[in-house]
Amino acid sequence: MSHEIVNVVYRKYDGSLHWHHRSLLLGEDEHGVWTGCAAGTSGRKGAGPVVTWSDAFVMLFPRDAWWTATFNAAPNKTEIYCDVSTVPEWRNGEVTMVDLDLDVIRMRDGRTFLDDEDEFEEHRIRYAYPSDVIDNARATAARLMKAVTAGATPFATAPHWLSHVT
């Protein structure tokens, strides 16, 4: 396993800092690049207070898709959390993307739902999302809802990458 540290940086459409933290680079497969955080890892939302996560998780950053995914270790009640975002960009030890508000979430009990549609509508107007961004975000959310609900790859089971941080 690599011990390289990656800075994970989500921004909002206006460029403002959103969620950000440091993560271990775990590797890459046909789905994209995987990073991981052990229980006790901390991060921040913008300039807000430091948050410490009690459960380990891994993140998937596809090379050419408008989303990222977080797979949480049990007992976290949220099994999978997908952020609809711009395509992740890698440079100088950092992966960054714009969070486009829509989230597809699968709870550990199997319930899957689309979250933050209201935030998407609010930010669509506030940040004047271009029509291609709106169309890509909505289409991505619809595809993710189908894939996560159906348990399609890579959303079928907890990824083997999780064993590197648990």
C-alpha positions as semicolon CSV with decimal commas, in nm:
position;residue;x (nm);y (nm);z (nm)
1;M;0,000;0,000;0,000
2;S;0,118;0,350;-0,079
3;H;0,176;0,585;0,209
4;E;0,146;0,890;-0,013
5;I;-0,085;1,155;0,127
6;V;-0,343;1,318;-0,100
7;N;-0,523;1,641;-0,024
8;V;-0,892;1,594;-0,101
9;V;-1,051;1,932;-0,175
10;Y;-1,415;1,994;-0,260
11;R;-1,510;2,345;-0,363
12;K;-1,840;2,513;-0,442
13;Y;-1,911;2,654;-0,787
14;D;-1,791;3,003;-0,687
15;G;-1,452;2,854;-0,591
16;S;-1,509;2,874;-0,216
17;L;-1,361;2,597;-0,006
18;H;-1,604;2,320;0,092
19;W;-1,507;1,984;0,253
20;H;-1,134;1,913;0,264
21;H;-0,905;1,663;0,435
22;R;-0,592;1,455;0,391
23;S;-0,621;1,094;0,280
24;L;-0,397;0,797;0,201
25;L;-0,357;0,710;-0,165
26;L;-0,454;0,342;-0,184
27;G;-0,440;0,265;-0,556
28;E;-0,626;0,264;-0,883
29;D;-0,847;0,017;-1,066
30;E;-1,091;0,020;-1,356
31;H;-1,329;0,244;-1,155
32;G;-1,079;0,517;-1,073
33;V;-0,844;0,624;-0,796
34;W;-0,906;0,514;-0,438
35;T;-0,804;0,696;-0,120
36;G;-0,872;0,599;0,239
37;C;-0,899;0,735;0,590
38;A;-0,875;0,540;0,914
39;A;-1,117;0,603;1,198
40;G;-1,012;0,920;1,379
41;T;-0,923;1,110;1,062
42;S;-1,027;1,473;1,065
43;G;-1,133;1,726;0,806
44;R;-1,308;2,060;0,777
45;K;-1,598;2,215;0,594
46;G;-1,460;2,541;0,460
47;A;-1,300;2,732;0,746
48;G;-1,534;2,570;0,999
49;P;-1,429;2,366;1,301
50;V;-1,232;2,045;1,262
51;V;-1,455;1,736;1,240
52;T;-1,321;1,393;1,342
53;W;-1,480;1,093;1,174
54;S;-1,539;0,794;1,402
55;D;-1,548;0,534;1,123
56;A;-1,297;0,449;0,851
57;F;-1,390;0,518;0,489
58;V;-1,255;0,499;0,137
59;M;-1,324;0,735;-0,149
60;L;-1,345;0,664;-0,520
61;F;-1,252;0,935;-0,770
62;P;-1,349;0,825;-1,122
63;R;-1,121;0,950;-1,399
64;D;-1,398;1,079;-1,626
65;A;-1,730;1,094;-1,441
66;W;-1,924;1,372;-1,270
67;W;-1,925;1,214;-0,924
68;T;-1,722;1,086;-0,632
69;A;-1,817;0,814;-0,384
70;T;-1,745;0,749;-0,018
71;F;-1,779;0,396;0,121
72;N;-1,807;0,396;0,501
73;A;-1,704;0,113;0,730
74;A;-1,963;-0,033;0,967
75;P;-2,114;0,064;1,201
76;N;-2,166;0,394;1,015
77;K;-2,534;0,407;0,920
78;T;-2,447;0,555;0,580
79;E;-2,295;0,281;0,365
80;I;-2,236;0,482;0,044
81;Y;-2,240;0,856;-0,010
82;C;-2,204;0,978;-0,369
83;D;-2,144;1,345;-0,439
84;V;-2,245;1,473;-0,779
85;S;-1,951;1,692;-0,876
86;T;-1,741;1,806;-1,165
87;V;-1,488;1,550;-1,290
88;P;-1,214;1,517;-1,025
89;E;-0,885;1,679;-1,127
90;W;-0,545;1,565;-1,002
91;R;-0,239;1,785;-0,964
92;N;0,053;1,810;-0,725
93;G;-0,077;1,566;-0,464
94;E;-0,429;1,707;-0,464
95;V;-0,761;1,594;-0,605
96;T;-1,018;1,868;-0,639
97;M;-1,368;1,897;-0,776
98;V;-1,673;2,122;-0,752
99;D;-1,952;1,984;-0,535
100;L;-2,278;2,028;-0,727
101;D;-2,496;1,968;-0,421
102;L;-2,690;1,657;-0,531
103;D;-2,605;1,345;-0,330
104;V;-2,707;0,983;-0,377
105;I;-2,701;0,804;-0,042
106;R;-2,743;0,437;0,047
107;M;-2,803;0,363;0,411
108;R;-2,673;0,043;0,565
109;D;-3,034;-0,087;0,579
110;G;-3,050;-0,063;0,197
111;R;-3,261;0,253;0,162
112;T;-3,130;0,469;-0,123
113;F;-3,232;0,829;-0,182
114;L;-3,141;1,151;-0,361
115;D;-3,052;1,429;-0,119
116;D;-3,012;1,807;-0,138
117;E;-3,230;1,875;-0,440
118;D;-3,335;2,199;-0,268
119;E;-2,971;2,303;-0,227
120;F;-2,907;2,226;-0,595
121;E;-3,198;2,450;-0,698
122;E;-3,082;2,730;-0,468
123;H;-2,721;2,714;-0,587
124;R;-2,822;2,672;-0,951
125;I;-2,964;3,022;-0,929
126;R;-2,712;3,177;-0,687
127;Y;-2,405;3,059;-0,881
128;A;-2,571;3,073;-1,225
129;Y;-2,484;2,715;-1,318
130;P;-2,451;2,690;-1,697
131;S;-2,704;2,464;-1,871
132;D;-2,440;2,194;-1,941
133;V;-2,355;2,177;-1,568
134;I;-2,724;2,151;-1,477
135;D;-2,783;1,880;-1,738
136;N;-2,473;1,681;-1,637
137;A;-2,558;1,705;-1,266
138;R;-2,917;1,587;-1,312
139;A;-2,822;1,307;-1,553
140;T;-2,543;1,191;-1,322
141;A;-2,777;1,186;-1,021
142;A;-3,029;0,976;-1,217
143;R;-2,760;0,727;-1,329
144;L;-2,619;0,703;-0,976
145;M;-2,967;0,642;-0,828
146;K;-3,013;0,347;-1,063
147;A;-2,662;0,206;-1,013
148;V;-2,653;0,241;-0,634
149;T;-3,008;0,106;-0,590
150;A;-2,932;-0,192;-0,815
151;G;-2,599;-0,260;-0,643
152;A;-2,416;-0,229;-0,975
153;T;-2,037;-0,228;-0,976
154;P;-1,867;-0,055;-0,795
155;F;-2,164;-0,017;-0,556
156;A;-2,235;-0,388;-0,503
157;T;-2,036;-0,452;-0,186
158;A;-1,783;-0,278;0,032
159;P;-1,472;-0,238;-0,179
160;H;-1,163;-0,442;-0,086
161;W;-0,985;-0,107;-0,046
162;L;-1,169;-0,060;0,285
163;S;-0,956;-0,335;0,443
164;H;-0,651;-0,107;0,403
165;V;-0,788;0,144;0,654
166;T;-0,993;-0,067;0,897
